[in-house]
Amino acid sequence: MRKLRTRQSGISLIELMVTMFLVMLGLIVVMGSFVATAKSNRFGERVDVANSIIKLEMERMRNMRFADIVSEEGDYGEYASYPDYRHNTTVTDQGTVKQIDVIIYFENDRRSETVTTYVSSL
């Protein structure tokens, strides 16, 4: 008599568990990258707002008389549309030229954006 070989088809429980573990590990990595991307996008939006506020402050300084350009510090809530931002303007008088440093703080002063420019009296 001849012995017949029987083939077993399908997968074992161990193979199934290992496959599920690897798939779960991959999903965790992908989800982590989604979270990091979302945080990065949010920070980029906040920096864009800070740069827009810097432009507003620079334009305000540009429209002032030379003698009226002085250092000042703002408080959170000074910008109605952006209550989580404040500014600090430092003016250094160098005779006929003033150096203006505008710093916009956000995230409770943990982050900031800075721009320096010069204004001259003609």
MOPAC internal coordinates of N, CA, C and O (Angstrom, degrees):
PM7 1SCF
backbone

  N    0.0000 0     0.00 0     0.00 0    0    0    0
  C    1.4281 1     0.00 0     0.00 0    1    0    0
  C    1.5080 1   110.57 1     0.00 0    2    1    0
  O    1.2310 1   124.69 1   -39.48 1    3    2    1
  N    1.2103 1   108.60 1   140.52 1    3    2    1
  C    1.4451 1   116.77 1  -178.74 1    5    3    2
  C    1.5144 1   110.51 1   -96.43 1    6    5    3
  O    1.2310 1   121.12 1   -43.55 1    7    6    5
  N    1.3306 1   115.47 1   136.45 1    7    6    5
  C    1.4558 1   120.12 1  -179.34 1    9    7    6
  C    1.5301 1   109.04 1   -88.60 1   10    9    7
  O    1.2310 1   120.66 1   -55.03 1   11   10    9
  N    1.2986 1   116.34 1   124.97 1   11   10    9
  C    1.4545 1   121.35 1   179.99 1   13   11   10
  C    1.5303 1   109.93 1   -87.25 1   14   13   11
  O    1.2310 1   122.20 1   -43.13 1   15   14   13
  N    1.2958 1   113.40 1   136.87 1   15   14   13
  C    1.4692 1   117.22 1   175.38 1   17   15   14
  C    1.5196 1   108.65 1   -86.24 1   18   17   15
  O    1.2310 1   121.58 1   -45.12 1   19   18   17
  N    1.2688 1   114.58 1   134.88 1   19   18   17
  C    1.4625 1   118.44 1   176.11 1   21   19   18
  C    1.5253 1   107.90 1  -107.34 1   22   21   19
  O    1.2310 1   121.91 1   -47.90 1   23   22   21
  N    1.2825 1   113.94 1   132.10 1   23   22   21
  C    1.4712 1   119.02 1   178.20 1   25   23   22
  C    1.5074 1   107.78 1   -97.46 1   26   25   23
  O    1.2310 1   121.72 1   -46.70 1   27   26   25
  N    1.2812 1   114.32 1   133.30 1   27   26   25
  C    1.4572 1   118.54 1   175.52 1   29   27   26
  C    1.5193 1   108.38 1   -98.28 1   30   29   27
  O    1.2310 1   120.66 1   -53.73 1   31   30   29
  N    1.2810 1   116.35 1   126.27 1   31   30   29
  C    1.4548 1   119.31 1   178.38 1   33   31   30
  C    1.5226 1   108.66 1  -105.05 1   34   33   31
  O    1.2310 1   121.21 1   -21.17 1   35   34   33
  N    1.3328 1   115.29 1   158.83 1   35   34   33
  C    1.4540 1   119.95 1  -179.18 1   37   35   34
  C    1.5166 1   110.34 1   108.05 1   38   37   35
  O    1.2310 1   121.29 1     6.58 1   39   38   37
  N    1.3051 1   115.13 1  -173.42 1   39   38   37
  C    1.4646 1   120.40 1  -179.18 1   41   39   38
  C    1.5083 1   109.30 1  -124.29 1   42   41   39
  O    1.2310 1   122.14 1   -24.11 1   43   42   41
  N    1.2992 1   113.50 1   155.89 1   43   42   41
  C    1.4608 1   118.03 1  -179.45 1   45   43   42
  C    1.5226 1   109.80 1   -86.14 1   46   45   43
  O    1.2310 1   121.12 1   -11.43 1   47   46   45
  N    1.3019 1   115.47 1   168.57 1   47   46   45
  C    1.4556 1   121.64 1   179.90 1   49   47   46
  C    1.5266 1   110.76 1   -64.60 1   50   49   47
  O    1.2310 1   120.03 1   141.97 1   51   50   49
  N    1.3097 1   117.54 1   -38.03 1   51   50   49
  C    1.4726 1   121.65 1   178.94 1   53   51   50
  C    1.5283 1   109.98 1   -63.46 1   54   53   51
  O    1.2310 1   120.34 1   134.93 1   55   54   53
  N    1.3108 1   116.95 1   -45.07 1   55   54   53
  C    1.4719 1   120.08 1   179.19 1   57   55   54
  C    1.5230 1   110.54 1   -61.53 1   58   57   55
  O    1.2310 1   120.68 1   139.06 1   59   58   57
  N    1.2994 1   116.30 1   -40.94 1   59   58   57
  C    1.4573 1   120.96 1   178.60 1   61   59   58
  C    1.5323 1   111.07 1   -63.22 1   62   61   59
  O    1.2310 1   120.08 1   136.69 1   63   62   61
  N    1.3181 1   117.46 1   -43.31 1   63   62   61
  C    1.4663 1   121.58 1  -179.69 1   65   63   62
  C    1.5320 1   111.14 1   -66.23 1   66   65   63
  O    1.2310 1   120.14 1   138.69 1   67   66   65
  N    1.3233 1   117.35 1   -41.31 1   67   66   65
  C    1.4679 1   120.56 1   178.34 1   69   67   66
  C    1.5211 1   109.86 1   -63.75 1   70   69   67
  O    1.2310 1   119.76 1   137.49 1   71   70   69
  N    1.3134 1   118.07 1   -42.51 1   71   70   69
  C    1.4663 1   122.20 1   178.74 1   73   71   70
  C    1.5248 1   110.84 1   -62.85 1   74   73   71
  O    1.2310 1   120.88 1   135.60 1   75   74   73
  N    1.3205 1   115.92 1   -44.40 1   75   74   73
  C    1.4662 1   119.39 1   178.77 1   77   75   74
  C    1.5285 1   110.98 1   -63.24 1   78   77   75
  O    1.2310 1   120.02 1   140.51 1   79   78   77
  N    1.3087 1   117.57 1   -39.49 1   79   78   77
  C    1.4606 1   121.65 1   178.35 1   81   79   78
  C    1.5200 1   110.77 1   -62.16 1   82   81   79
  O    1.2310 1   120.22 1   134.95 1   83   82   81
  N    1.3251 1   117.18 1   -45.05 1   83   82   81
  C    1.4667 1   120.76 1  -179.54 1   85   83   82
  C    1.5364 1   111.36 1   -65.94 1   86   85   83
  O    1.2310 1   120.35 1   140.01 1   87   86   85
  N    1.3024 1   116.93 1   -39.99 1   87   86   85
  C    1.4675 1   120.38 1   177.31 1   89   87   86
  C    1.5320 1   110.26 1   -64.14 1   90   89   87
  O    1.2310 1   120.10 1   136.26 1   91   90   89
  N    1.3216 1   117.41 1   -43.74 1   91   90   89
  C    1.4716 1   121.39 1   178.53 1   93   91   90
  C    1.5254 1   110.90 1   -62.42 1   94   93   91
  O    1.2310 1   120.31 1   138.20 1   95   94   93
  N    1.3138 1   117.01 1   -41.80 1   95   94   93
  C    1.4630 1   121.21 1   178.26 1   97   95   94
  C    1.5264 1   110.40 1   -61.13 1   98   97   95
  O    1.2310 1   120.33 1   136.64 1   99   98   97
  N    1.3156 1   116.97 1   -43.36 1   99   98   97
  C    1.4587 1   120.99 1   177.16 1  101   99   98
  C    1.5196 1   112.05 1   -62.64 1  102  101   99
  O    1.2310 1   120.17 1   138.50 1  103  102  101
  N    1.3214 1   117.29 1   -41.50 1  103  102  101
  C    1.4660 1   121.23 1   178.68 1  105  103  102
  C    1.5254 1   111.56 1   -64.31 1  106  105  103
  O    1.2310 1   120.36 1   141.54 1  107  106  105
  N    1.3104 1   116.91 1   -38.46 1  107  106  105
  C    1.4676 1   120.41 1   178.60 1  109  107  106
  C    1.5211 1   110.34 1   -62.86 1  110  109  107
  O    1.2310 1   120.42 1   137.04 1  111  110  109
  N    1.3216 1   116.81 1   -42.96 1  111  110  109
  C    1.4685 1   120.66 1   178.84 1  113  111  110
  C    1.5249 1   110.53 1   -63.63 1  114  113  111
  O    1.2310 1   120.26 1   135.39 1  115  114  113
  N    1.3259 1   117.11 1   -44.61 1  115  114  113
  C    1.4657 1   120.90 1  -179.78 1  117  115  114
  C    1.5255 1   110.58 1   -64.53 1  118  117  115
  O    1.2310 1   119.65 1   136.48 1  119  118  117
  N    1.3113 1   118.28 1   -43.52 1  119  118  117
  C    1.4645 1   121.23 1   179.17 1  121  119  118
  C    1.5268 1   110.91 1   -63.40 1  122  121  119
  O    1.2310 1   120.29 1   141.73 1  123  122  121
  N    1.3247 1   117.05 1   -38.27 1  123  122  121
  C    1.4584 1   120.14 1   177.21 1  125  123  122
  C    1.5169 1   111.91 1   -61.97 1  126  125  123
  O    1.2310 1   120.52 1   141.91 1  127  126  125
  N    1.3175 1   116.60 1   -38.09 1  127  126  125
  C    1.4633 1   119.00 1   178.99 1  129  127  126
  C    1.5253 1   110.83 1   -70.09 1  130  129  127
  O    1.2310 1   119.68 1   147.00 1  131  130  129
  N    1.3430 1   118.21 1   -33.00 1  131  130  129
  C    1.4648 1   120.81 1   175.60 1  133  131  130
  C    1.5260 1   110.59 1   -63.41 1  134  133  131
  O    1.2310 1   120.28 1   137.44 1  135  134  133
  N    1.3174 1   117.07 1   -42.56 1  135  134  133
  C    1.4634 1   120.95 1   179.50 1  137  135  134
  C    1.5296 1   110.33 1   -64.51 1  138  137  135
  O    1.2310 1   120.24 1   135.69 1  139  138  137
  N    1.3184 1   117.15 1   -44.31 1  139  138  137
  C    1.4654 1   120.46 1   179.35 1  141  139  138
  C    1.5259 1   110.95 1   -63.25 1  142  141  139
  O    1.2310 1   119.97 1   140.46 1  143  142  141
  N    1.3067 1   117.66 1   -39.54 1  143  142  141
  C    1.4609 1   121.41 1   178.61 1  145  143  142
  C    1.5256 1   110.74 1   -65.50 1  146  145  143
  O    1.2310 1   120.16 1   138.77 1  147  146  145
  N    1.3119 1   117.29 1   -41.23 1  147  146  145
  C    1.4650 1   120.98 1   179.36 1  149  147  146
  C    1.5322 1   110.75 1   -63.59 1  150  149  147
  O    1.2310 1   120.38 1   137.86 1  151  150  149
  N    1.3284 1   116.88 1   -42.14 1  151  150  149
  C    1.4696 1   120.24 1   178.35 1  153  151  150
  C    1.5220 1   110.78 1   -64.60 1  154  153  151
  O    1.2310 1   120.43 1   138.64 1  155  154  153
  N    1.3059 1   116.78 1   -41.36 1  155  154  153
  C    1.4593 1   121.17 1   179.75 1  157  155  154
  C    1.5287 1   110.72 1   -64.17 1  158  157  155
  O    1.2310 1   120.15 1   138.19 1  159  158  157
  N    1.3235 1   117.31 1   -41.81 1  159  158  157
  C    1.4607 1   120.85 1   177.87 1  161  159  158
  C    1.5174 1   111.27 1   -63.33 1  162  161  159
  O    1.2310 1   120.28 1   138.18 1  163  162  161
  N    1.3044 1   117.07 1   -41.82 1  163  162  161
  C    1.4794 1   121.18 1   179.47 1  165  163  162
  C    1.5225 1   110.06 1   -63.17 1  166  165  163
  O    1.2310 1   120.01 1   136.50 1  167  166  165
  N    1.3194 1   117.58 1   -43.50 1  167  166  165
  C    1.4628 1   120.42 1   178.66 1  169  167  166
  C    1.5254 1   110.34 1   -63.46 1  170  169  167
  O    1.2310 1   120.22 1   138.80 1  171  170  169
  N    1.3246 1   117.18 1   -41.20 1  171  170  169
  C    1.4580 1   120.72 1   177.86 1  173  171  170
  C    1.5203 1   111.99 1   -60.58 1  174  173  171
  O    1.2310 1   120.34 1   140.37 1  175  174  173
  N    1.3238 1   116.96 1   -39.63 1  175  174  173
  C    1.4650 1   120.53 1   176.73 1  177  175  174
  C    1.5253 1   111.02 1   -62.94 1  178  177  175
  O    1.2310 1   120.47 1   138.23 1  179  178  177
  N    1.3181 1   116.71 1   -41.77 1  179  178  177
  C    1.4671 1   120.56 1  -179.18 1  181  179  178
  C    1.5327 1   111.09 1   -66.77 1  182  181  179
  O    1.2310 1   120.24 1   142.46 1  183  182  181
  N    1.3209 1   117.15 1   -37.54 1  183  182  181
  C    1.4624 1   120.47 1   177.00 1  185  183  182
  C    1.5246 1   110.08 1   -66.80 1  186  185  183
  O    1.2310 1   119.93 1   140.96 1  187  186  185
  N    1.3329 1   117.73 1   -39.04 1  187  186  185
  C    1.4654 1   120.86 1   176.92 1  189  187  186
  C    1.5303 1   111.04 1   -60.76 1  190  189  187
  O    1.2310 1   120.22 1   137.46 1  191  190  189
  N    1.3261 1   117.18 1   -42.54 1  191  190  189
  C    1.4663 1   120.73 1   177.85 1  193  191  190
  C    1.5256 1   109.72 1   -63.18 1  194  193  191
  O    1.2310 1   120.24 1   136.30 1  195  194  193
  N    1.3357 1   117.16 1   -43.70 1  195  194  193
  C    1.4713 1   120.38 1   178.85 1  197  195  194
  C    1.5250 1   110.89 1   -60.11 1  198  197  195
  O    1.2310 1   120.01 1   138.62 1  199  198  197
  N    1.3147 1   117.59 1   -41.38 1  199  198  197
  C    1.4689 1   120.50 1   178.36 1  201  199  198
  C    1.5177 1   111.64 1   -66.52 1  202  201  199
  O    1.2310 1   119.71 1   145.13 1  203  202  201
  N    1.3176 1   118.16 1   -34.87 1  203  202  201
  C    1.4629 1   120.92 1   175.95 1  205  203  202
  C    1.5198 1   110.79 1   -65.48 1  206  205  203
  O    1.2310 1   120.46 1   139.24 1  207  206  205
  N    1.3150 1   116.74 1   -40.76 1  207  206  205
  C    1.4673 1   120.44 1   178.37 1  209  207  206
  C    1.5249 1   110.19 1   -66.35 1  210  209  207
  O    1.2310 1   120.20 1   141.60 1  211  210  209
  N    1.3353 1   117.22 1   -38.40 1  211  210  209
  C    1.4672 1   120.13 1   176.71 1  213  211  210
  C    1.5245 1   109.78 1   -59.58 1  214  213  211
  O    1.2310 1   120.41 1   136.93 1  215  214  213
  N    1.3207 1   116.82 1   -43.07 1  215  214  213
  C    1.4697 1   119.84 1   178.42 1  217  215  214
  C    1.5270 1   110.96 1   -60.79 1  218  217  215
  O    1.2310 1   120.52 1   138.71 1  219  218  217
  N    1.3498 1   116.61 1   -41.29 1  219  218  217
  C    1.4651 1   120.08 1   177.64 1  221  219  218
  C    1.5214 1   111.45 1   -61.09 1  222  221  219
  O    1.2310 1   120.62 1   135.19 1  223  222  221
  N    1.3282 1   116.42 1   -44.81 1  223  222  221
  C    1.4655 1   120.47 1  -179.81 1  225  223  222
  C    1.5245 1   111.50 1   -65.65 1  226  225  223
  O    1.2310 1   120.23 1   139.61 1  227  226  225
  N    1.3185 1   117.16 1   -40.39 1  227  226  225
  C    1.4651 1   120.52 1   179.01 1  229  227  226
  C    1.5359 1   110.39 1   -64.83 1  230  229  227
  O    1.2310 1   120.60 1   139.32 1  231  230  229
  N    1.3156 1   116.46 1   -40.68 1  231  230  229
  C    1.4663 1   120.21 1   178.68 1  233  231  230
  C    1.5258 1   110.35 1   -65.54 1  234  233  231
  O    1.2310 1   120.59 1   140.78 1  235  234  233
  N    1.3202 1   116.47 1   -39.22 1  235  234  233
  C    1.4623 1   120.60 1   177.73 1  237  235  234
  C    1.5251 1   110.25 1   -62.19 1  238  237  235
  O    1.2310 1   120.42 1   137.58 1  239  238  237
  N    1.3269 1   116.80 1   -42.42 1  239  238  237
  C    1.4756 1   120.84 1   178.69 1  241  239  238
  C    1.5314 1   110.59 1   -65.86 1  242  241  239
  O    1.2310 1   120.60 1   141.50 1  243  242  241
  N    1.3107 1   116.47 1   -38.50 1  243  242  241
  C    1.4590 1   120.81 1  -178.39 1  245  243  242
  C    1.5273 1   111.37 1   -63.66 1  246  245  243
  O    1.2310 1   120.66 1   147.76 1  247  246  245
  N    1.3396 1   116.34 1   -32.24 1  247  246  245
  C    1.4576 1   120.84 1  -178.57 1  249  247  246
  C    1.5269 1   113.47 1   -86.29 1  250  249  247
  O    1.2310 1   120.02 1  -179.85 1  251  250  249
  N    1.3226 1   117.57 1     0.15 1  251  250  249
  C    1.4643 1   121.36 1   178.90 1  253  251  250
  C    1.5289 1   110.59 1   -90.48 1  254  253  251
  O    1.2310 1   121.29 1   -24.23 1  255  254  253
  N    1.3263 1   115.14 1   155.77 1  255  254  253
  C    1.4667 1   118.97 1   171.76 1  257  255  254
  C    1.5260 1   108.35 1   -68.17 1  258  257  255
  O    1.2310 1   120.55 1   -29.13 1  259  258  257
  N    1.3230 1   116.56 1   150.87 1  259  258  257
  C    1.4642 1   121.54 1  -176.57 1  261  259  258
  C    1.5280 1   111.56 1   -55.65 1  262  261  259
  O    1.2310 1   120.26 1   137.00 1  263  262  261
  N    1.3393 1   117.11 1   -43.00 1  263  262  261
  C    1.4668 1   121.28 1  -177.44 1  265  263  262
  C    1.5311 1   112.30 1   -67.89 1  266  265  263
  O    1.2310 1   120.07 1   156.14 1  267  266  265
  N    1.3343 1   117.46 1   -23.86 1  267  266  265
  C    1.4716 1   121.31 1  -177.23 1  269  267  266
  C    1.5222 1   113.77 1   -87.00 1  270  269  267
  O    1.2310 1   119.97 1   173.69 1  271  270  269
  N    1.3158 1   117.65 1    -6.31 1  271  270  269
  C    1.4666 1   120.77 1  -179.77 1  273  271  270
  C    1.5233 1   108.41 1   -79.74 1  274  273  271
  O    1.2310 1   120.78 1   -71.28 1  275  274  273
  N    1.3282 1   116.11 1   108.72 1  275  274  273
  C    1.4635 1   122.09 1  -177.59 1  277  275  274
  C    1.5299 1   109.54 1  -134.92 1  278  277  275
  O    1.2310 1   121.12 1   -13.80 1  279  278  277
  N    1.3179 1   115.46 1   166.20 1  279  278  277
  C    1.4643 1   121.04 1   177.37 1  281  279  278
  C    1.5217 1   109.58 1   -68.58 1  282  281  279
  O    1.2310 1   121.44 1   -33.52 1  283  282  281
  N    1.3450 1   114.86 1   146.48 1  283  282  281
  C    1.4615 1   119.56 1   177.32 1  285  283  282
  C    1.5143 1   109.11 1  -157.05 1  286  285  283
  O    1.2310 1   121.73 1   -21.67 1  287  286  285
  N    1.3254 1   114.30 1   158.33 1  287  286  285
  C    1.4608 1   119.76 1   178.55 1  289  287  286
  C    1.5154 1   108.32 1  -132.44 1  290  289  287
  O    1.2310 1   120.58 1   -47.61 1  291  290  289
  N    1.3128 1   116.50 1   132.39 1  291  290  289
  C    1.4537 1   121.57 1  -179.08 1  293  291  290
  C    1.5191 1   111.55 1  -101.06 1  294  293  291
  O    1.2310 1   121.15 1    -6.40 1  295  294  293
  N    1.3202 1   115.41 1   173.60 1  295  294  293
  C    1.4576 1   122.57 1   179.13 1  297  295  294
  C    1.5222 1   109.98 1  -116.25 1  298  297  295
  O    1.2310 1   120.91 1   -20.00 1  299  298  297
  N    1.3178 1   115.87 1   160.00 1  299  298  297
  C    1.4509 1   119.73 1   173.73 1  301  299  298
  C    1.5220 1   108.37 1   -61.02 1  302  301  299
  O    1.2310 1   120.83 1   -40.97 1  303  302  301
  N    1.3126 1   116.01 1   139.03 1  303  302  301
  C    1.4488 1   120.85 1  -178.46 1  305  303  302
  C    1.5157 1   113.45 1    95.37 1  306  305  303
  O    1.2310 1   119.71 1   176.46 1  307  306  305
  N    1.3326 1   118.16 1    -3.54 1  307  306  305
  C    1.4620 1   120.15 1  -179.38 1  309  307  306
  C    1.5222 1   112.21 1   -69.31 1  310  309  307
  O    1.2310 1   120.13 1   155.82 1  311  310  309
  N    1.3228 1   117.35 1   -24.18 1  311  310  309
  C    1.4654 1   121.41 1   176.29 1  313  311  310
  C    1.5227 1   107.02 1  -103.55 1  314  313  311
  O    1.2310 1   120.81 1   -67.13 1  315  314  313
  N    1.3221 1   116.06 1   112.87 1  315  314  313
  C    1.4721 1   120.68 1  -173.65 1  317  315  314
  C    1.5297 1   112.23 1   -57.26 1  318  317  315
  O    1.2310 1   120.12 1   139.60 1  319  318  317
  N    1.3099 1   117.38 1   -40.40 1  319  318  317
  C    1.4650 1   120.07 1  -178.37 1  321  319  318
  C    1.5237 1   113.01 1   -78.40 1  322  321  319
  O    1.2310 1   120.51 1   160.94 1  323  322  321
  N    1.3202 1   116.63 1   -19.06 1  323  322  321
  C    1.4709 1   121.45 1  -176.23 1  325  323  322
  C    1.5289 1   109.81 1  -132.94 1  326  325  323
  O    1.2310 1   119.64 1  -104.35 1  327  326  325
  N    1.3282 1   118.30 1    75.65 1  327  326  325
  C    1.4722 1   120.16 1  -175.05 1  329  327  326
  C    1.5273 1   114.35 1   -69.60 1  330  329  327
  O    1.2310 1   119.76 1   167.29 1  331  330  329
  N    1.3375 1   118.06 1   -12.71 1  331  330  329
  C    1.4681 1   120.59 1  -177.82 1  333  331  330
  C    1.5252 1   112.39 1   -93.49 1  334  333  331
  O    1.2310 1   120.17 1  -162.64 1  335  334  333
  N    1.3216 1   117.28 1    17.36 1  335  334  333
  C    1.4640 1   121.84 1  -177.74 1  337  335  334
  C    1.5194 1   109.58 1  -127.68 1  338  337  335
  O    1.2310 1   121.01 1   -31.98 1  339  338  337
  N    1.3333 1   115.68 1   148.02 1  339  338  337
  C    1.4626 1   121.45 1   173.62 1  341  339  338
  C    1.5201 1   108.37 1  -144.47 1  342  341  339
  O    1.2310 1   120.54 1   -17.12 1  343  342  341
  N    1.3136 1   116.56 1   162.88 1  343  342  341
  C    1.4637 1   118.91 1  -178.58 1  345  343  342
  C    1.5289 1   111.36 1  -124.01 1  346  345  343
  O    1.2310 1   121.68 1   -20.64 1  347  346  345
  N    1.2975 1   114.39 1   159.36 1  347  346  345
  C    1.4565 1   122.79 1   173.26 1  349  347  346
  C    1.5225 1   106.13 1  -138.31 1  350  349  347
  O    1.2310 1   120.48 1   -60.97 1  351  350  349
  N    1.3205 1   116.68 1   119.03 1  351  350  349
  C    1.4530 1   121.47 1  -179.44 1  353  351  350
  C    1.5193 1   108.32 1  -112.61 1  354  353  351
  O    1.2310 1   121.07 1   -56.47 1  355  354  353
  N    1.3295 1   115.55 1   123.53 1  355  354  353
  C    1.4568 1   121.48 1   178.05 1  357  355  354
  C    1.5256 1   108.13 1  -113.49 1  358  357  355
  O    1.2310 1   120.88 1   -57.46 1  359  358  357
  N    1.3297 1   115.93 1   122.54 1  359  358  357
  C    1.4592 1   121.16 1  -179.50 1  361  359  358
  C    1.5203 1   108.12 1  -112.05 1  362  361  359
  O    1.2310 1   120.92 1   -55.45 1  363  362  361
  N    1.3320 1   115.84 1   124.55 1  363  362  361
  C    1.4667 1   122.35 1   177.12 1  365  363  362
  C    1.5202 1   107.71 1  -110.08 1  366  365  363
  O    1.2310 1   120.82 1   -65.19 1  367  366  365
  N    1.3362 1   116.04 1   114.81 1  367  366  365
  C    1.4613 1   121.31 1  -178.22 1  369  367  366
  C    1.5206 1   109.36 1   -82.29 1  370  369  367
  O    1.2310 1   121.10 1   -56.34 1  371  370  369
  N    1.3249 1   115.51 1   123.66 1  371  370  369
  C    1.4631 1   121.05 1   179.68 1  373  371  370
  C    1.5233 1   109.78 1  -121.24 1  374  373  371
  O    1.2310 1   120.78 1  -137.78 1  375  374  373
  N    1.3233 1   116.12 1    42.22 1  375  374  373
  C    1.4644 1   120.89 1  -179.48 1  377  375  374
  C    1.5122 1   110.52 1    88.22 1  378  377  375
  O    1.2310 1   120.37 1    69.88 1  379  378  377
  N    1.3175 1   116.89 1  -110.12 1  379  378  377
  C    1.4640 1   120.66 1  -179.73 1  381  379  378
  C    1.5324 1   112.25 1   -87.25 1  382  381  379
  O    1.2310 1   120.69 1  -179.32 1  383  382  381
  N    1.3178 1   116.29 1     0.68 1  383  382  381
  C    1.4650 1   121.90 1   179.60 1  385  383  382
  C    1.5221 1   108.51 1  -127.71 1  386  385  383
  O    1.2310 1   121.02 1   -39.93 1  387  386  385
  N    1.3343 1   115.66 1   140.07 1  387  386  385
  C    1.4666 1   120.85 1   174.77 1  389  387  386
  C    1.5245 1   108.53 1  -119.92 1  390  389  387
  O    1.2310 1   121.62 1   -47.71 1  391  390  389
  N    1.3235 1   114.50 1   132.29 1  391  390  389
  C    1.4645 1   120.13 1   173.72 1  393  391  390
  C    1.5183 1   107.28 1   -91.57 1  394  393  391
  O    1.2310 1   120.55 1   -52.03 1  395  394  393
  N    1.3303 1   116.56 1   127.97 1  395  394  393
  C    1.4623 1   121.70 1  -178.34 1  397  395  394
  C    1.5245 1   108.66 1  -117.52 1  398  397  395
  O    1.2310 1   120.97 1   -60.28 1  399  398  397
  N    1.3263 1   115.75 1   119.72 1  399  398  397
  C    1.4683 1   122.36 1   175.33 1  401  399  398
  C    1.5250 1   107.38 1  -109.60 1  402  401  399
  O    1.2310 1   120.73 1   -61.42 1  403  402  401
  N    1.3191 1   116.20 1   118.58 1  403  402  401
  C    1.4639 1   121.18 1   177.74 1  405  403  402
  C    1.5199 1   107.79 1  -110.68 1  406  405  403
  O    1.2310 1   121.01 1   -56.61 1  407  406  405
  N    1.3347 1   115.67 1   123.39 1  407  406  405
  C    1.4634 1   122.07 1   178.41 1  409  407  406
  C    1.5246 1   107.57 1  -118.17 1  410  409  407
  O    1.2310 1   120.56 1   -52.46 1  411  410  409
  N    1.3137 1   116.53 1   127.54 1  411  410  409
  C    1.4618 1   121.89 1   175.21 1  413  411  410
  C    1.5242 1   107.18 1  -107.44 1  414  413  411
  O    1.2310 1   121.34 1   -59.02 1  415  414  413
  N    1.3396 1   115.04 1   120.98 1  415  414  413
  C    1.4646 1   120.91 1   179.38 1  417  415  414
  C    1.5226 1   109.78 1   -99.83 1  418  417  415
  O    1.2310 1   120.81 1   -35.62 1  419  418  417
  N    1.3336 1   116.05 1   144.38 1  419  418  417
  C    1.4527 1   121.40 1   174.28 1  421  419  418
  C    1.5156 1   108.52 1  -150.70 1  422  421  419
  O    1.2310 1   121.30 1    -8.84 1  423  422  421
  N    1.3242 1   115.12 1   171.16 1  423  422  421
  C    1.4684 1   122.21 1  -174.69 1  425  423  422
  C    1.5236 1   110.54 1    56.08 1  426  425  423
  O    1.2310 1   121.05 1  -129.63 1  427  426  425
  N    1.3331 1   115.59 1    50.37 1  427  426  425
  C    1.4669 1   123.30 1   178.38 1  429  427  426
  C    1.5255 1   112.70 1    54.11 1  430  429  427
  O    1.2310 1   121.02 1  -133.71 1  431  430  429
  N    1.3168 1   115.66 1    46.29 1  431  430  429
  C    1.4664 1   124.88 1   177.90 1  433  431  430
  C    1.5288 1   114.25 1    68.24 1  434  433  431
  O    1.2310 1   119.79 1  -170.07 1  435  434  433
  N    1.3177 1   118.00 1     9.93 1  435  434  433
  C    1.4620 1   119.40 1   176.83 1  437  435  434
  C    1.5180 1   111.72 1   -77.75 1  438  437  435
  O    1.2310 1   120.48 1   154.87 1  439  438  437
  N    1.3213 1   116.69 1   -25.13 1  439  438  437
  C    1.4620 1   120.94 1  -178.95 1  441  439  438
  C    1.5159 1   109.00 1  -128.78 1  442  441  439
  O    1.2310 1   121.27 1   -25.53 1  443  442  441
  N    1.3351 1   115.17 1   154.47 1  443  442  441
  C    1.4650 1   119.22 1   178.93 1  445  443  442
  C    1.5237 1   110.27 1  -156.58 1  446  445  443
  O    1.2310 1   121.68 1   -20.61 1  447  446  445
  N    1.3125 1   114.40 1   159.39 1  447  446  445
  C    1.4641 1   123.40 1   173.36 1  449  447  446
  C    1.5248 1   106.15 1  -126.83 1  450  449  447
  O    1.2310 1   120.31 1   -40.80 1  451  450  449
  N    1.3372 1   117.02 1   139.20 1  451  450  449
  C    1.4579 1   121.96 1  -175.41 1  453  451  450
  C    1.5182 1   110.87 1  -129.69 1  454  453  451
  O    1.2310 1   121.30 1   -39.41 1  455  454  453
  N    1.3442 1   115.12 1   140.59 1  455  454  453
  C    1.4570 1   121.80 1   174.09 1  457  455  454
  C    1.5229 1   107.60 1  -136.21 1  458  457  455
  O    1.2310 1   120.91 1   -40.15 1  459  458  457
  N    1.3274 1   115.86 1   139.85 1  459  458  457
  C    1.4609 1   121.88 1   176.60 1  461  459  458
  C    1.5175 1   108.80 1  -120.00 1  462  461  459
  O    1.2310 1   121.03 1   -43.08 1  463  462  461
  N    1.3276 1   115.63 1   136.92 1  463  462  461
  C    1.4610 1   120.75 1   176.30 1  465  463  462
  C    1.5241 1   108.73 1  -143.18 1  466  465  463
  O    1.2310 1   121.05 1    -8.67 1  467  466  465
  N    1.3165 1   115.59 1   171.33 1  467  466  465
  C    1.4633 1   121.62 1   179.77 1  469  467  466
  C    1.5086 1   109.19 1  -127.38 1  470  469  467
  O    1.2310 1   120.92 1   -38.16 1  471  470  469
  N    1.3433 1   115.84 1   141.84 1  471  470  469
  C    1.4525 1   122.53 1   177.33 1  473  471  470
  C    1.5096 1   107.41 1  -126.52 1  474  473  471
  O    1.2310 1   121.14 1   -39.81 1  475  474  473
  N    1.3177 1   115.43 1   140.19 1  475  474  473
  C    1.4636 1   119.00 1  -179.27 1  477  475  474
  C    1.5096 1   109.87 1  -123.20 1  478  477  475
  O    1.2310 1   120.75 1   -28.99 1  479  478  477
  N    1.3257 1   116.18 1   151.01 1  479  478  477
  C    1.4648 1   120.51 1   176.14 1  481  479  478
  C    1.5315 1   106.78 1   -94.94 1  482  481  479
  O    1.2310 1   121.28 1   -52.23 1  483  482  481
  N    1.2951 1   115.15 1   127.77 1  483  482  481
  C    1.4704 1   119.44 1  -178.57 1  485  483  482
  C    1.4832 1   111.24 1  -103.66 1  486  485  483
  O    1.2310 1   120.10 1   180.00 1  487  486  485

